[in-house]
């Protein structure tokens, strides 16, 4: 094979490049980390399968082939794909109403949902839409995930007491829970308490195994030894041994035709949330380990992984933060860690599937509640409140939206919030009048600095954003309002061009309108920050040649023009911003 062919192959399949350059010294570290990831993936995969409404093996199927695909296509060294709390909750909320109690339809719908979401991710990659990961602001995404976490935790309480809740939606299900407390099963409650005790205490004494796996093993042994299944303790159904079949079920085309419109809308939402969540995890670990990831290629990798999950009898997957953290903390050095994790899960399905039937559903409910609590972010909203009350409000609205109307509808809502926030920030950028502070270099906003002083006869105006059609009127109002504050004393109006990042025809007209209005008052319009003319499609903004490279030079120019030489104390010292 030619070197150019190898380079091209590595470009599209980065994992092969890792294998060709794999160092033997990394093997023990990646193997240990892979086994640790599998130890987390086993209980979490089973629990998330329950959350999404599937049998246990489906969660494990979703943890095998997607990892192999991501190894070949992904650009993150630590990211582990698999069932995710938010994604599973979305799958359950989407598929259950369409399936209408038909288990075959349920599986077919979930597979189509994952496949279509994967196709959307691949299309987004080709269209270079990786920046969509940045579109959902952190407050909105934190609020959304907090809402999902609360919803998951509340939905699992019925399992802890030994009964099921049939109502959908957080509030109706919670009310049903309280109405059914009289039906609680004492042995099931005892198993739930045991599971929580293990989940809380095991990390102190057994550090090499995840607490969720220990809880499953201990509660499963108790159920098996005392035959608690015959006394009403609900356990997992028998898990078929072996690897999943490849392909779609027989009813898949029929189900697709009947629910195509709903599946397309839900798949788009899952693709967006899944990718945004995965990129938060991937970027955080990439920054920690000092390397970069390609967001557009990550979109494609996640898409192909979802298609692979669908075709191997799995459901929609995303970046798994707990398993990724385990891979990193266990010493995994390369993406080969994911290969070892997938192999370990596959071996469990082949040789130890029978043992899974003793795992009590109550223990899985406890595992899911703990996972939801780990997903819950309390510190970030506190930070939002301290920094910007509006960002805090967005986070709270997203959280309440998920709890009140459900995660699926909330996706559309949070996207709407993101658009509103984007429009607000771009259409109404900060407009500032600048002044000087004695003993301090540079220029400072009069609104944000009480000790900043404005020069009489001079307005230095800064517009922190693009000047285009949707904020041109706002610019005119703010600029003229700043000029009006000095009244007849105003002689120069200086516009700082540096933060003015974009200009269109409407923005150019607004600039010229402001200039004309000021000239009619006998005020000179001056620009600072750029030597070249502002232009748009060949149209030039005429400034009569009065332009300064910096605000400092513009202010000094004003003082030299209107103040006697003997009164000039000296020029304003430069600052890095100038």
C-alpha positions as CSV (number, residue, x, y, z in Angstrom):
1,X,0.0,0.0,0.0
2,X,1.3,3.4,-1.0
3,X,2.1,6.0,1.7
4,X,-0.5,8.4,0.2
5,X,-3.2,5.6,0.4
6,X,-2.3,5.0,4.1
7,X,-2.5,8.8,4.8
8,X,-5.9,8.9,3.1
9,X,-7.1,5.8,5.0
10,X,-6.0,7.3,8.3
11,X,-7.8,10.6,7.5
12,X,-11.2,8.8,7.2
13,X,-10.5,6.0,9.7
14,X,-8.3,7.6,12.5
15,X,-8.6,4.4,14.5
16,X,-6.6,2.4,12.0
17,X,-3.8,4.9,12.3
18,X,-3.8,4.4,16.1
19,X,-3.5,0.6,15.6
20,X,-0.7,0.9,13.1
21,X,1.3,3.1,15.5
22,X,0.1,1.3,18.7
23,X,2.8,1.1,21.4
24,X,3.1,-2.1,23.4
25,X,3.7,0.0,26.5
26,X,0.1,1.3,26.2
27,X,-1.5,-2.2,26.2
28,X,-1.7,-2.9,29.9
29,X,-3.1,0.6,30.6
30,X,-5.7,0.4,27.9
31,X,-6.7,-3.1,28.8
32,X,-7.2,-2.2,32.5
33,X,-9.2,0.9,31.5
34,X,-11.3,-1.1,29.1
35,X,-12.3,-3.6,31.8
36,X,-13.1,-0.8,34.1
37,X,-15.3,0.8,31.5
38,X,-17.1,-2.5,30.9
39,X,-17.7,-2.8,34.6
40,X,-19.5,0.5,34.5
41,X,-21.2,-0.2,31.2
42,X,-22.8,-3.5,32.3
43,X,-25.0,-2.2,35.1
44,X,-25.6,1.1,33.5
45,X,-26.5,-0.5,30.1
46,X,-29.0,-2.8,31.8
47,X,-30.5,0.0,33.9
48,X,-30.8,2.4,30.9
49,X,-32.4,-0.3,28.9
50,X,-35.0,-0.6,31.6
51,X,-35.4,3.2,31.5
52,X,-36.0,3.2,27.8
53,X,-38.5,0.3,28.0
54,X,-36.3,-2.6,26.7
55,X,-35.1,-5.9,28.0
56,X,-31.6,-6.0,29.6
57,X,-29.7,-7.4,26.6
58,X,-30.7,-4.4,24.4
59,X,-28.7,-2.0,26.6
60,X,-25.7,-4.3,26.3
61,X,-26.2,-4.6,22.5
62,X,-26.0,-0.8,22.4
63,X,-22.6,-0.9,24.1
64,X,-20.7,-3.2,21.6
65,X,-20.9,-2.3,18.0
66,X,-21.1,1.5,18.5
67,X,-17.8,1.4,20.4
68,X,-16.1,-0.4,17.5
69,X,-17.5,2.1,15.0
70,X,-16.4,5.1,17.1
71,X,-12.9,3.6,17.5
72,X,-12.6,3.7,13.7
73,X,-14.2,7.1,13.1
74,X,-14.0,9.2,16.2
75,X,-11.3,11.8,17.0
76,X,-11.5,11.8,20.8
77,X,-9.1,9.5,22.7
78,X,-11.3,9.1,25.8
79,X,-14.9,9.4,24.6
80,X,-17.0,6.2,25.2
81,X,-20.3,5.8,23.4
82,X,-23.3,4.0,24.8
83,X,-26.7,4.3,26.4
84,X,-27.2,7.7,28.0
85,X,-29.8,8.9,30.5
86,X,-31.1,11.8,28.5
87,X,-31.2,9.8,25.2
88,X,-32.9,6.8,26.8
89,X,-35.5,9.1,28.4
90,X,-36.2,10.7,25.0
91,X,-36.5,7.3,23.4
92,X,-39.0,6.1,25.9
93,X,-41.1,9.2,25.7
94,X,-41.1,9.1,21.8
95,X,-41.6,5.4,21.1
96,X,-44.1,4.4,23.8
97,X,-47.1,6.4,22.5
98,X,-46.4,5.3,18.9
99,X,-46.0,1.6,19.8
100,X,-49.3,1.5,21.8
101,X,-48.2,-1.5,23.8
102,X,-46.9,-3.6,20.9
103,X,-43.4,-4.9,21.9
104,X,-42.4,-5.7,18.3
105,X,-43.4,-2.3,17.2
106,X,-41.6,-0.8,20.2
107,X,-38.3,-2.4,19.2
108,X,-38.8,-1.5,15.5
109,X,-39.6,2.1,16.3
110,X,-36.6,2.5,18.5
111,X,-34.3,1.0,15.9
112,X,-35.7,3.4,13.2
113,X,-35.3,6.3,15.6
114,X,-31.6,5.5,16.2
115,X,-31.1,5.0,12.5
116,X,-32.7,8.2,11.4
117,X,-30.9,10.2,14.1
118,X,-27.7,8.7,12.8
119,X,-28.5,9.8,9.2
120,X,-29.2,13.3,10.5
121,X,-25.8,13.4,12.2
122,X,-24.0,12.3,9.1
123,X,-25.9,14.9,7.0
124,X,-24.9,17.5,9.6
125,X,-21.3,16.5,9.3
126,X,-21.3,16.9,5.5
127,X,-23.0,20.3,5.9
128,X,-20.3,21.3,8.4
129,X,-22.8,21.9,11.1
130,X,-20.6,20.8,14.0
131,X,-20.9,24.4,15.3
132,X,-24.5,23.4,16.3
133,X,-22.9,22.0,19.4
134,X,-22.3,25.6,20.5
135,X,-25.7,26.8,19.6
136,X,-27.3,25.5,22.8
137,X,-25.8,27.7,25.4
138,X,-24.4,26.2,28.6
139,X,-27.3,27.5,30.8
140,X,-29.9,26.1,28.5
141,X,-28.1,22.7,28.2
142,X,-27.5,22.5,32.0
143,X,-31.2,23.4,32.6
144,X,-32.3,20.7,30.1
145,X,-30.1,18.0,31.6
146,X,-31.2,18.9,35.2
147,X,-34.8,18.6,34.1
148,X,-34.0,15.1,32.6
149,X,-32.2,14.1,35.8
150,X,-35.2,15.1,38.0
151,X,-37.6,13.3,35.6
152,X,-35.6,10.1,35.6
153,X,-35.2,10.1,39.4
154,X,-38.9,10.6,40.0
155,X,-39.9,8.0,37.4
156,X,-37.9,5.2,39.2
157,X,-39.5,5.5,42.6
158,X,-42.3,3.0,41.7
159,X,-39.6,0.3,41.1
160,X,-38.2,0.9,44.6
161,X,-41.7,0.2,46.2
162,X,-42.5,-2.8,44.0
163,X,-45.2,-1.4,41.7
164,X,-45.4,0.3,38.3
165,X,-46.7,3.7,37.4
166,X,-48.7,3.9,34.2
167,X,-49.2,7.7,34.0
168,X,-46.8,9.6,31.7
169,X,-45.3,13.0,32.6
170,X,-43.5,13.8,35.8
171,X,-46.4,15.4,37.7
172,X,-49.1,12.8,36.8
173,X,-46.6,9.9,37.6
174,X,-45.7,11.5,40.9
175,X,-49.3,11.8,41.9
176,X,-50.0,8.2,40.9
177,X,-47.0,7.2,43.0
178,X,-48.4,8.7,46.2
179,X,-51.8,7.1,45.5
180,X,-50.2,3.6,45.2
181,X,-48.0,3.7,48.3
182,X,-50.5,1.4,50.0
183,X,-49.5,-1.3,47.4
184,X,-45.8,-1.2,48.4
185,X,-44.0,-4.6,48.5
186,X,-41.9,-4.9,51.7
187,X,-39.3,-7.3,50.3
188,X,-38.8,-5.1,47.3
189,X,-38.3,-2.1,49.6
190,X,-35.7,-4.1,51.5
191,X,-33.8,-4.8,48.3
192,X,-34.0,-1.2,47.4
193,X,-32.6,-0.1,50.7
194,X,-29.8,-2.7,50.4
195,X,-29.0,-1.4,46.9
196,X,-28.7,2.2,48.1
197,X,-26.5,1.1,51.1
198,X,-24.2,-0.6,48.7
199,X,-24.2,2.3,46.2
200,X,-23.3,4.7,49.0
201,X,-20.8,2.6,51.0
202,X,-19.1,0.4,48.4
203,X,-16.8,3.2,47.0
204,X,-15.2,3.5,50.5
205,X,-14.1,-0.1,50.7
206,X,-13.9,-1.4,47.1
207,X,-12.3,1.2,44.8
208,X,-11.5,-0.9,41.8
209,X,-15.1,-1.9,40.9
210,X,-17.9,0.5,40.3
211,X,-20.6,0.7,42.9
212,X,-23.4,0.0,40.5
213,X,-21.8,-3.3,39.5
214,X,-21.3,-4.3,43.1
215,X,-25.0,-3.4,43.9
216,X,-26.2,-5.6,41.0
217,X,-24.0,-8.5,42.1
218,X,-24.9,-8.4,45.8
219,X,-28.7,-7.9,45.3
220,X,-28.7,-10.5,42.6
221,X,-27.0,-13.0,45.0
222,X,-29.5,-12.2,47.7
223,X,-32.4,-12.8,45.3
224,X,-30.9,-16.1,44.0
225,X,-29.9,-17.5,47.4
226,X,-33.2,-16.8,49.1
227,X,-35.4,-17.3,46.0
228,X,-37.0,-13.9,46.5
229,X,-38.4,-14.0,43.0
230,X,-41.0,-16.5,44.2
231,X,-42.0,-14.0,47.0
232,X,-42.9,-11.2,44.6
233,X,-39.5,-9.5,44.0
234,X,-39.5,-8.6,40.3
235,X,-36.3,-9.5,38.5
236,X,-35.0,-9.2,35.0
237,X,-36.4,-11.6,32.5
238,X,-34.1,-14.3,31.1
239,X,-31.4,-12.7,29.0
240,X,-30.6,-14.6,25.8
241,X,-26.9,-15.6,25.5
242,X,-24.9,-14.6,22.5
243,X,-24.4,-11.5,20.3
244,X,-27.2,-9.6,18.6
245,X,-28.5,-10.4,15.1
246,X,-27.7,-7.8,12.5
247,X,-30.5,-6.1,10.6
248,X,-34.0,-4.7,11.1
249,X,-37.0,-6.6,12.3
250,X,-39.8,-7.8,9.9
251,X,-42.3,-5.2,10.9
252,X,-39.8,-2.4,10.5
253,X,-41.1,-1.0,7.1
254,X,-44.7,-1.2,8.2
255,X,-44.0,0.7,11.4
256,X,-41.8,3.2,9.6
257,X,-44.6,4.1,7.1
258,X,-47.1,4.6,9.8
259,X,-45.0,6.9,12.0
260,X,-42.5,8.5,9.6
261,X,-43.4,12.2,10.4
262,X,-43.2,11.7,14.2
263,X,-39.9,9.7,13.9
264,X,-38.3,12.4,11.8
265,X,-39.1,15.1,14.3
266,X,-38.0,13.0,17.3
267,X,-34.8,11.9,15.6
268,X,-33.8,15.4,14.8
269,X,-34.2,16.4,18.5
270,X,-32.3,13.3,19.7
271,X,-29.5,14.0,17.2
272,X,-29.1,17.5,18.5
273,X,-29.2,16.7,22.2
274,X,-27.1,13.6,21.8
275,X,-24.4,15.4,19.9
276,X,-24.4,18.4,22.2
277,X,-24.1,16.2,25.2
278,X,-21.3,14.1,23.6
279,X,-19.3,17.1,22.6
280,X,-19.5,18.6,26.1
281,X,-17.9,15.4,27.4
282,X,-15.4,15.0,24.5
283,X,-14.3,18.6,24.6
284,X,-13.8,18.6,28.4
285,X,-11.5,15.5,28.3
286,X,-9.7,16.7,25.2
287,X,-8.9,20.0,27.0
288,X,-7.8,18.1,30.1
289,X,-5.4,15.9,28.0
290,X,-4.3,18.8,25.7
291,X,-5.5,17.8,22.3
292,X,-8.2,18.9,19.8
293,X,-11.2,17.1,18.3
294,X,-12.9,17.7,15.0
295,X,-16.5,18.4,15.7
296,X,-17.7,17.8,12.2
297,X,-16.0,14.3,12.1
298,X,-17.5,13.7,15.6
299,X,-20.9,14.3,14.1
300,X,-20.3,11.7,11.4
301,X,-18.8,9.2,13.9
302,X,-21.8,9.6,16.3
303,X,-24.1,9.1,13.3
304,X,-22.5,5.9,12.0
305,X,-22.4,4.6,15.6
306,X,-26.2,5.2,16.0
307,X,-26.8,3.4,12.7
308,X,-24.6,0.5,13.9
309,X,-26.6,0.4,17.2
310,X,-29.9,0.3,15.3
311,X,-28.7,-2.5,13.0
312,X,-27.4,-4.6,16.0
313,X,-30.8,-4.5,17.8
314,X,-29.8,-1.5,20.0
315,X,-31.2,2.0,20.4
316,X,-30.0,5.6,20.2
317,X,-26.7,6.3,22.0
318,X,-24.6,9.2,22.9
319,X,-21.4,10.1,24.7
320,X,-21.4,8.4,28.1
321,X,-19.9,10.8,30.6
322,X,-19.5,8.3,33.5
323,X,-17.8,5.7,31.3
324,X,-15.6,8.3,29.7
325,X,-14.6,9.5,33.1
326,X,-13.8,5.9,34.1
327,X,-11.7,5.4,31.0
328,X,-9.6,8.5,31.8
329,X,-9.3,7.9,35.5
330,X,-8.4,4.2,35.0
331,X,-5.4,5.3,32.9
332,X,-6.6,4.6,29.4
333,X,-4.1,6.2,26.9
334,X,-5.7,5.6,23.5
335,X,-9.1,4.9,21.9
336,X,-8.2,1.2,22.0
337,X,-9.7,1.3,25.5
338,X,-13.1,1.3,23.8
339,X,-12.2,-1.9,21.9
340,X,-11.4,-3.7,25.1
341,X,-14.6,-2.5,26.7
342,X,-16.7,-3.7,23.8
343,X,-15.0,-7.1,23.9
344,X,-15.6,-7.5,27.6
345,X,-19.3,-6.7,27.3
346,X,-19.6,-9.2,24.4
347,X,-17.9,-11.9,26.5
348,X,-20.4,-11.3,29.3
349,X,-23.3,-11.7,26.9
350,X,-21.8,-14.9,25.5
351,X,-20.8,-16.7,28.8
352,X,-22.6,-15.0,31.7
353,X,-26.0,-13.8,30.3
354,X,-27.9,-16.4,32.5
355,X,-26.8,-14.7,35.7
356,X,-28.4,-11.4,34.8
357,X,-31.9,-12.9,35.3
358,X,-31.5,-12.7,39.1
359,X,-30.8,-8.9,39.1
360,X,-33.8,-7.2,40.8
361,X,-35.5,-4.4,39.0
362,X,-35.5,-2.4,42.3
363,X,-31.7,-2.4,42.3
364,X,-31.7,-1.0,38.7
365,X,-34.1,1.7,39.9
366,X,-31.7,2.6,42.6
367,X,-28.8,2.7,40.1
368,X,-30.8,4.9,37.8
369,X,-31.7,7.3,40.6
370,X,-28.0,7.6,41.6
371,X,-27.1,8.1,37.9
372,X,-29.7,10.9,37.7
373,X,-28.3,12.5,40.8
374,X,-24.8,12.5,39.3
375,X,-26.3,14.1,36.2
376,X,-27.9,16.8,38.3
377,X,-25.8,20.0,38.3
378,X,-26.5,22.3,41.3
379,X,-23.4,24.4,41.2
380,X,-23.8,25.8,37.7
381,X,-27.2,27.5,38.4
382,X,-25.7,29.1,41.5
383,X,-22.9,30.4,39.2
384,X,-25.4,31.7,36.7
385,X,-27.3,33.5,39.4
386,X,-24.2,35.2,40.6
387,X,-23.0,36.3,37.2
388,X,-26.2,36.9,35.1
389,X,-29.7,36.6,36.3
390,X,-31.0,36.2,32.7
391,X,-28.8,33.1,32.1
392,X,-30.1,31.7,35.4
393,X,-33.7,32.3,34.3
394,X,-33.0,30.5,31.0
395,X,-31.7,27.5,32.9
396,X,-34.7,27.4,35.2
397,X,-37.1,27.7,32.3
398,X,-35.4,24.8,30.5
399,X,-35.6,22.6,33.7
400,X,-39.2,23.4,34.4
401,X,-40.1,22.9,30.7
402,X,-38.7,19.3,30.8
403,X,-40.5,18.5,34.0
404,X,-43.8,20.1,33.0
405,X,-44.2,19.2,29.3
406,X,-41.7,16.3,28.9
407,X,-38.2,16.1,27.4
408,X,-39.3,15.7,23.8
409,X,-41.4,18.8,23.7
410,X,-38.8,20.6,25.8
411,X,-36.2,20.0,23.1
412,X,-38.1,22.3,20.7
413,X,-38.6,24.7,23.6
414,X,-35.0,25.0,24.5
415,X,-34.0,25.4,20.9
416,X,-36.5,28.3,20.7
417,X,-34.9,29.7,23.9
418,X,-31.5,29.4,22.3
419,X,-32.7,31.3,19.2
420,X,-34.3,34.0,21.3
421,X,-31.1,34.4,23.3
422,X,-29.0,34.5,20.2
423,X,-31.3,37.2,18.6
424,X,-31.2,39.2,21.9
425,X,-27.4,39.2,22.1
426,X,-26.8,40.0,18.4
427,X,-29.7,42.4,17.9
428,X,-29.0,44.3,21.1
429,X,-25.2,44.3,21.7
430,X,-23.8,46.5,24.4
431,X,-23.6,50.1,23.4
432,X,-21.2,52.2,25.6
433,X,-20.0,55.7,26.0
434,X,-16.3,55.7,27.1
435,X,-14.4,57.9,29.4
436,X,-11.1,57.9,31.3
437,X,-10.2,57.0,34.9
438,X,-7.5,59.1,36.6
439,X,-4.3,57.0,37.1
440,X,-5.6,54.2,34.8
441,X,-4.6,53.6,31.2
442,X,-7.2,53.0,28.4
443,X,-10.9,53.9,28.2
444,X,-13.7,52.6,30.3
445,X,-17.5,52.4,30.1
446,X,-19.3,55.1,32.0
447,X,-22.1,52.8,32.8
448,X,-19.8,50.1,34.4
449,X,-17.3,52.4,36.0
450,X,-18.6,55.1,38.3
451,X,-15.3,56.9,38.4
452,X,-14.9,57.1,34.6
453,X,-15.1,60.7,33.4
454,X,-16.3,61.9,29.9
455,X,-14.5,64.7,28.1
456,X,-16.7,67.8,27.7
457,X,-17.4,68.2,24.0
458,X,-16.3,64.7,23.1
459,X,-18.3,61.5,22.9
460,X,-16.4,58.2,22.4
461,X,-19.0,55.6,21.4
462,X,-18.5,51.8,21.2
463,X,-20.9,49.4,19.6
464,X,-19.9,45.8,20.6
465,X,-21.2,43.7,17.7
466,X,-22.1,43.6,14.1
467,X,-24.0,46.5,12.5
468,X,-26.5,44.9,10.2
469,X,-30.1,45.0,9.3
470,X,-31.6,43.7,12.6
471,X,-29.8,46.2,14.8
472,X,-29.3,49.2,12.6
473,X,-32.2,51.1,14.2
474,X,-31.0,50.2,17.6
475,X,-27.5,51.6,16.7
476,X,-29.0,54.9,15.5
477,X,-31.0,55.3,18.7
478,X,-28.1,54.6,21.0
479,X,-25.6,56.7,19.1
480,X,-27.9,59.7,18.9
481,X,-28.9,59.3,22.6
482,X,-25.2,59.3,23.6
483,X,-24.8,62.5,21.5
484,X,-27.8,64.1,23.1
485,X,-26.5,63.7,26.6
486,X,-23.9,66.5,25.9
487,X,-26.3,68.7,24.0
488,X,-24.9,71.9,22.5
489,X,-21.5,71.3,24.0
490,X,-20.7,68.4,21.8
491,X,-18.1,69.0,19.1
492,X,-16.7,65.5,18.2
493,X,-18.5,62.2,18.1
494,X,-15.9,59.3,17.9
495,X,-17.0,55.9,16.9
496,X,-14.7,53.0,17.8
497,X,-14.6,50.7,14.8
498,X,-12.7,47.8,16.3
499,X,-15.7,45.9,17.9
500,X,-17.9,46.6,14.9
501,X,-17.3,43.2,13.4
502,X,-19.7,43.2,10.4
503,X,-21.4,45.7,8.3
504,X,-24.2,45.3,5.7
505,X,-26.1,47.8,3.5
506,X,-28.6,48.7,6.2
507,X,-25.9,49.2,8.7
508,X,-24.0,51.4,6.3
509,X,-27.2,53.5,5.9
510,X,-27.5,53.8,9.6
511,X,-23.9,55.1,9.9
512,X,-24.5,57.7,7.2
513,X,-27.8,58.7,8.9
514,X,-26.0,59.3,12.2
515,X,-23.3,61.2,10.4
516,X,-25.8,63.4,8.6
517,X,-27.8,64.1,11.8
518,X,-24.6,65.1,13.7
519,X,-23.3,67.3,10.9
520,X,-26.6,69.1,10.8
521,X,-25.9,70.0,14.5
522,X,-22.3,71.1,13.7
523,X,-20.8,68.0,15.2
524,X,-17.8,66.3,13.6
525,X,-18.2,62.5,13.1
526,X,-14.8,60.8,13.7
527,X,-13.8,57.2,13.4
528,X,-11.1,55.3,15.3
529,X,-9.6,51.9,15.2
530,X,-9.1,51.3,11.5
531,X,-7.2,53.2,8.8
532,X,-9.1,51.8,5.9
533,X,-12.6,53.0,4.9
534,X,-15.6,51.1,5.9
535,X,-17.1,49.7,2.8
536,X,-19.8,47.4,1.7
537,X,-20.2,46.1,-1.9
538,X,-18.3,49.0,-3.3
539,X,-20.2,51.6,-1.2
540,X,-18.0,53.8,0.9
541,X,-18.7,55.5,4.1
542,X,-17.4,59.1,3.7
543,X,-15.6,60.4,6.8
544,X,-13.9,63.4,5.3
545,X,-10.6,61.8,6.0
546,X,-10.9,62.2,9.7
547,X,-9.8,58.9,11.0
548,X,-7.5,57.8,13.8
549,X,-5.8,54.4,14.3
550,X,-6.7,54.3,18.0
551,X,-9.2,55.9,20.5
552,X,-6.2,57.4,22.3
553,X,-5.0,59.3,19.3
554,X,-8.6,60.4,18.5
555,X,-8.9,61.9,22.0
556,X,-5.6,63.6,21.8
557,X,-6.5,64.9,18.4
558,X,-9.6,66.5,19.9
559,X,-7.7,68.1,22.7
560,X,-5.2,69.5,20.3
561,X,-7.9,70.9,18.0
562,X,-10.0,72.6,20.7
563,X,-7.8,73.2,23.7
564,X,-5.0,75.9,23.9
565,X,-1.5,74.3,23.7
566,X,-0.6,75.7,27.1
567,X,-3.4,73.9,28.8
568,X,-2.5,70.5,27.4
569,X,-1.1,68.3,30.2
570,X,-0.1,65.4,28.0
571,X,-1.5,62.6,26.0
572,X,-3.5,59.8,27.4
573,X,-1.2,56.7,28.0
574,X,-1.8,53.8,25.7
575,X,-3.3,50.5,26.9
576,X,-3.2,47.0,25.4
577,X,-6.7,47.6,24.1
578,X,-5.6,50.6,22.1
